[in-house]
Amino acid sequence: MNPGRTVRAAGGVVWRRGPGGGVEVLLVHRPRYDDWTLPKGKLAAGEDDRAGALREVWEETGLHCELGTELATSHYVDAQGRPKTVRYWAMRPGEGQFHANAEVDRLRWISLPAARAALTYDRDREVIDSLYEAVPE
């Protein structure tokens, strides 16, 4: 492990009501890692966590979102061995349109229970679980 400074990142759990009224969340597929995860990314120097979360979600999904309740925070070691902290917020989707790119090639709206199964990382499941408390099913 590289004991350097902690990498700061932020992201969101973008959610909506599905056709049956249940909660659906938006997952992103990153071809570089071939994983399904939540939209997130590193903060720019001096960037506020909330602003960074909205920016990263927009960059990865094309959606301008409304910031909601703060959710669980993830702490882990990244691929370069650095400690990383990712703060997440519940977000409601607004205007925008997804365009596949090198970072994210697919999006998927999926029910909360199905999202738990589809996510690649346990740390993302903990964040999804915290949405249950923030958004009544």
Secondary structure, DSSP 4 states (H G I P E B T S, - for coil): ---SPPEEEEEEEEEEE-TTS-EEEEEEEETTTTEEE--EEEPPTT--HHHHHHHHHHHHH-EEEEEEEEEEEEEEE-TTS-EEEEEEEEEEEEEE-----SS--EEEEEEHHHHHHH-S-HHHHHHHHHHHHHS--
